[in-house]
Amino acid sequence: MTDDVVIWCWGEFGRTPRINNSAGRDHWPQAMSVLMSGGGIASGRVIGRTSPKGEHAADRIVSPADILATVYRQLDIDPERQFPNTAGRPISILPGGEAIRELV
């Protein structure tokens, strides 16, 4: 089934590289992690990196829209497709983003 099913684990935030005053770590939108598998996605790849302390994305930065464009491509969904809203105006299903070349 791994040829037909895309599996992903994605959190919209990473965690701060420092412990806060409550002995925890806060949300950190400057860096996040995504695991993807199946559906024809190339396996065993690490795309991008963070700064040494995990504070910021540092190399080969990928956006959330790029991740969605990759999944949509693998599922044969046109990421440029539009649907009309209730006022009849076209709304894109994905405003921007490109499939991650190292994975497709």
Backbone bond lengths (Angstrom), bond angles and torsions (degrees), N, CA, C in turn:
res aa  C-N    CA-C-N  psi(-1)  N-CA   C-N-CA  omega(-1)  CA-C   N-CA-C  phi
1 M - - - 1.441 - - 1.521 112.50 -
2 T 1.325 118.36 -15.36 1.463 119.04 -176.11 1.529 112.84 -65.30
3 D 1.339 118.01 -18.87 1.460 119.32 175.17 1.517 111.49 -74.19
4 D 1.321 116.91 -25.23 1.460 121.44 -173.85 1.520 114.56 -105.88
5 V 1.319 117.55 -11.02 1.466 121.16 -174.42 1.526 109.51 -121.57
6 V 1.337 116.14 130.15 1.458 121.35 173.79 1.527 107.68 -94.92
7 I 1.315 115.70 128.06 1.462 121.28 178.55 1.521 107.15 -116.36
8 W 1.330 116.37 133.63 1.454 119.15 176.84 1.513 110.61 -145.44
9 C 1.292 114.59 150.47 1.458 122.96 175.97 1.517 104.97 -129.25
10 W 1.343 115.40 119.01 1.454 118.73 -169.84 1.514 109.69 -145.11
11 G 1.293 116.84 129.40 1.456 121.90 172.38 1.515 108.20 -115.02
12 E 1.310 117.11 138.35 1.464 118.85 -175.47 1.517 113.29 -74.61
13 F 1.319 117.28 -7.70 1.455 121.46 178.84 1.518 109.58 -134.09
14 G 1.321 114.63 152.25 1.448 120.43 164.62 1.525 106.93 -92.33
15 R 1.285 116.14 -162.90 1.474 121.31 175.97 1.515 108.80 -121.38
16 T 1.325 115.71 147.24 1.461 119.82 -178.72 1.523 110.58 -57.05
17 P 1.322 116.06 147.66 1.467 118.76 179.71 1.531 112.93 -76.18
18 R 1.319 117.38 -4.58 1.469 120.53 -179.24 1.525 110.71 -122.96
19 I 1.293 116.14 148.80 1.465 122.53 176.62 1.524 108.41 -75.73
20 N 1.353 117.11 135.35 1.474 120.09 179.22 1.530 111.13 -85.49
21 N 1.323 117.21 -177.00 1.472 122.10 -177.38 1.524 113.09 -67.42
22 S 1.323 117.65 -16.48 1.468 121.36 178.35 1.526 111.69 -97.66
23 A 1.318 116.95 15.73 1.469 123.74 179.93 1.520 112.51 65.16
24 G 1.329 116.93 28.29 1.463 121.51 177.14 1.513 110.56 -127.29
25 R 1.309 115.04 -173.82 1.457 120.68 178.21 1.526 108.21 -125.05
26 D 1.299 116.73 135.38 1.454 122.42 -176.74 1.528 111.18 -86.16
27 H 1.349 115.18 170.22 1.461 120.25 173.72 1.516 109.74 -63.46
28 W 1.316 115.92 146.40 1.450 121.98 -175.67 1.523 108.57 -140.20
29 P 1.335 117.64 95.02 1.463 119.94 -175.01 1.527 114.49 -75.68
30 Q 1.328 119.05 -5.42 1.461 120.90 -178.14 1.524 113.90 -75.28
31 A 1.322 117.50 -15.37 1.463 120.67 178.93 1.524 108.70 -153.12
32 M 1.342 116.13 143.84 1.463 121.00 178.55 1.517 108.31 -146.91
33 S 1.314 115.63 170.03 1.459 121.72 179.01 1.518 109.59 -124.94
34 V 1.330 115.05 146.93 1.462 121.60 177.19 1.524 107.26 -138.57
35 L 1.311 116.74 133.11 1.464 122.28 172.92 1.520 107.13 -110.89
36 M 1.332 117.17 130.49 1.463 121.58 -179.13 1.518 109.44 -132.75
37 S 1.348 115.62 145.94 1.450 120.37 179.43 1.516 109.76 -156.02
38 G 1.316 115.75 160.26 1.456 121.39 173.75 1.514 113.69 74.61
39 G 1.328 115.58 -177.42 1.446 122.30 175.59 1.515 114.63 61.01
40 G 1.326 117.33 25.49 1.452 120.67 -179.34 1.520 114.36 83.61
41 I 1.319 117.89 4.67 1.463 121.24 177.86 1.527 108.80 -74.92
42 A 1.341 116.24 132.99 1.464 120.63 179.17 1.525 109.62 -60.98
43 S 1.319 116.45 135.34 1.466 120.22 -176.48 1.524 111.23 -100.07
44 G 1.323 115.13 166.10 1.455 121.71 174.61 1.520 114.35 71.63
45 R 1.304 117.51 26.19 1.462 121.12 -177.93 1.521 111.05 -111.83
46 V 1.303 116.34 142.64 1.458 122.80 170.13 1.520 105.46 -115.60
47 I 1.312 116.30 121.92 1.465 121.18 -177.36 1.524 107.70 -111.11
48 G 1.306 117.53 121.07 1.455 122.38 178.07 1.514 112.92 80.63
49 R 1.327 113.62 175.46 1.462 120.30 177.01 1.519 108.33 -157.90
50 T 1.309 115.14 164.04 1.464 120.70 176.11 1.517 109.43 -105.24
51 S 1.314 114.64 173.80 1.462 119.81 172.10 1.528 107.87 -62.64
52 P 1.326 118.19 162.67 1.470 120.36 -175.59 1.535 115.11 -52.29
53 K 1.333 117.75 -32.22 1.464 120.11 179.80 1.528 112.50 -95.45
54 G 1.323 117.80 6.71 1.460 120.70 -179.52 1.514 113.36 73.32
55 E 1.311 116.43 21.88 1.465 120.28 -175.24 1.526 113.22 -79.58
56 H 1.322 117.39 -37.48 1.463 121.20 -175.44 1.524 109.59 -145.94
57 A 1.321 115.10 152.52 1.459 119.22 170.24 1.525 107.66 -64.84
58 A 1.331 117.21 136.75 1.458 119.99 -172.73 1.523 113.68 -122.12
59 D 1.316 118.41 -26.22 1.458 120.07 -174.26 1.516 109.57 -150.34
60 R 1.317 116.57 140.44 1.477 124.25 -179.84 1.528 109.96 50.02
61 I 1.320 114.67 59.78 1.459 121.28 -176.99 1.523 110.12 -70.38
62 V 1.322 116.01 131.03 1.461 123.55 -179.30 1.523 107.76 -119.38
63 S 1.328 116.59 135.41 1.459 121.01 -178.45 1.529 111.04 -93.34
64 P 1.323 117.29 162.21 1.469 119.63 173.19 1.529 111.96 -56.18
65 A 1.332 117.68 -36.33 1.473 120.22 178.09 1.527 110.92 -64.64
66 D 1.328 118.49 -34.55 1.460 121.69 176.95 1.531 110.81 -65.00
67 I 1.306 116.30 -39.76 1.467 120.27 178.78 1.525 109.98 -64.24
68 L 1.320 116.33 -46.03 1.466 119.58 178.22 1.521 111.34 -64.36
69 A 1.324 118.32 -40.20 1.466 120.89 177.99 1.527 110.77 -61.17
70 T 1.317 116.91 -36.79 1.467 121.32 177.80 1.525 110.75 -64.82
71 V 1.315 116.81 -47.84 1.466 120.63 179.97 1.523 110.47 -65.22
72 Y 1.323 117.58 -45.12 1.468 120.47 178.64 1.525 110.40 -58.21
73 R 1.318 117.90 -42.70 1.469 120.92 179.51 1.523 110.63 -60.24
74 Q 1.318 116.65 -45.15 1.460 120.07 -178.78 1.533 112.07 -66.83
75 L 1.321 116.78 -25.51 1.467 121.01 178.78 1.526 112.30 -95.72
76 D 1.334 116.53 9.90 1.472 122.75 -178.55 1.527 112.99 57.80
77 I 1.323 116.08 36.77 1.462 121.43 174.04 1.520 107.22 -102.32
78 D 1.324 117.07 127.47 1.455 121.60 179.46 1.524 108.96 -73.66
79 P 1.342 117.98 111.85 1.468 119.57 -177.49 1.530 113.26 -68.50
80 E 1.321 117.40 -11.83 1.465 120.97 177.98 1.532 112.56 -95.25
81 R 1.312 116.35 1.25 1.463 119.80 -179.78 1.528 110.39 -63.86
82 Q 1.308 114.99 147.20 1.455 120.81 179.68 1.520 109.94 -126.03
83 F 1.311 115.45 150.61 1.457 122.90 175.13 1.519 107.63 -127.54
84 P 1.322 118.06 145.64 1.465 119.29 177.66 1.527 110.97 -75.99
85 N 1.347 115.61 140.30 1.455 118.84 173.73 1.531 108.73 -83.06
86 T 1.298 117.64 -173.54 1.474 120.02 -176.15 1.522 112.76 -64.93
87 A 1.332 116.96 -19.54 1.463 120.60 176.67 1.525 111.71 -92.70
88 G 1.338 116.71 1.88 1.452 121.01 179.52 1.515 114.90 85.53
89 R 1.332 117.50 3.26 1.457 120.90 179.45 1.527 110.18 -83.01
90 P 1.333 117.81 139.31 1.468 120.19 -179.20 1.525 112.19 -71.59
91 I 1.326 115.40 133.11 1.464 122.28 177.49 1.529 107.30 -121.73
92 S 1.326 116.22 125.11 1.463 120.88 179.02 1.522 109.71 -72.89
93 I 1.334 115.98 143.77 1.464 118.22 176.72 1.522 110.90 -74.60
94 L 1.339 116.35 -20.08 1.461 120.49 177.65 1.522 108.87 -148.80
95 P 1.309 117.56 103.70 1.466 119.70 -179.76 1.525 111.76 -79.23
96 G 1.306 117.70 84.94 1.463 121.91 179.34 1.514 112.12 102.96
97 G 1.307 115.22 -178.87 1.461 121.51 179.51 1.513 112.26 97.28
98 E 1.318 115.66 148.28 1.455 123.26 177.34 1.517 108.66 -133.07
99 A 1.324 116.16 145.40 1.464 120.23 177.11 1.536 109.21 -58.16
100 I 1.319 116.25 141.76 1.468 122.70 -178.76 1.528 107.69 -74.68
101 R 1.313 115.95 109.60 1.481 121.99 -171.48 1.522 113.27 -58.22
102 E 1.324 117.81 -32.89 1.466 120.49 -178.71 1.535 112.59 -71.49
103 L 1.326 117.23 -13.49 1.459 120.15 -176.67 1.528 114.03 -107.25
104 V 1.335 117.64 -16.09 1.472 119.46 -175.87 1.509 112.03 -114.94
